[in-house]
Amino acid sequence: MNAKQELFQLMGEVSGTIFPLGREVVMSLFEKYFTEQRFYALTFMASNIAPKSISVTLLSKRTPYGNPESYKTALADAVESDYLEADDAGGYVISEKGKLAIEESHAAFYKHINEVSQFPAERMGEIAVFLQKLVVASMASTQAKFTSGTVALDISHGGHPDVESGTLAEVDQCLDDLNAFRDDAHIAAWTPSGVSGYVWEALSFVWNGEANTAEKLVERLSFRNYAAEDYAIALAELQELGWIEPSDDGFVATAAGRKVREDGEAKTNELYFAPWSVLSDGELTRLGGLLTELKESNEKLLPAAE
């Protein structure tokens, strides 16, 4: 793992210390506004791209690893529960009920984390400036290089509520954007392989040894809403491509399969980190130091916050 990869990992760790600071506040509002937790993500996405609509097609582009039929069902359920409304073009837009739920939940969350944060304002502002530069550079770089689009970043960045500049809320938004951009980079990296999203994910899990049978894939990826029969088809396709082969307890990646998957990871890093050239090595090192300090500051607050 090189320095940039370590910094990206650190960003994820910092992001993981932010939500717990406002968990109690936002979860109480989730319970107030959302009858089921699954409706939050759809309502949030619809809020972020409004006045445009969301659809099965958009959800499949954003997360091509899930079952499109499950997206169709979820959207219909969200309409029935009045978080979304069907439009005339076959898509779905956020309802007034959904809009209120998102706006109040997010406003309360950002207000709370800014209030409880004890990180020095000057250093927080410095982090925000660095991260904003990375976000802007990421958005600019993708126009010509990402043939699969930047749906994840567009959705993440497009609907951020206004927050005070140089605050933990702004840092949180930037970290969300940069994480979303990583999803776009990975999709752009593996799409030329020609396989579908759930087949690529099956290869990933065989490659890294986390799940090497259809049954294990279902167990590990139940949230994708595919059946064992579906993953059996995916594994058969991968075997036909010569990317996996039978083993004593399932499947293992072949040399060709390992190369395809490792090339995909290398291409992901190439696409993702290219915009980071907007910051010098010294600035990236400075950002890493500041993020480490912010992480430690947040962690000290977690027992009291929880």
Summary of the structure (lengths in Angstrom):
residues: 306
radius of gyration: 20.6
end to end distance: 32.8
largest distance: 57.7
contacts: 978
relative contact order: 0.15
helix: 74%
strand: 5%
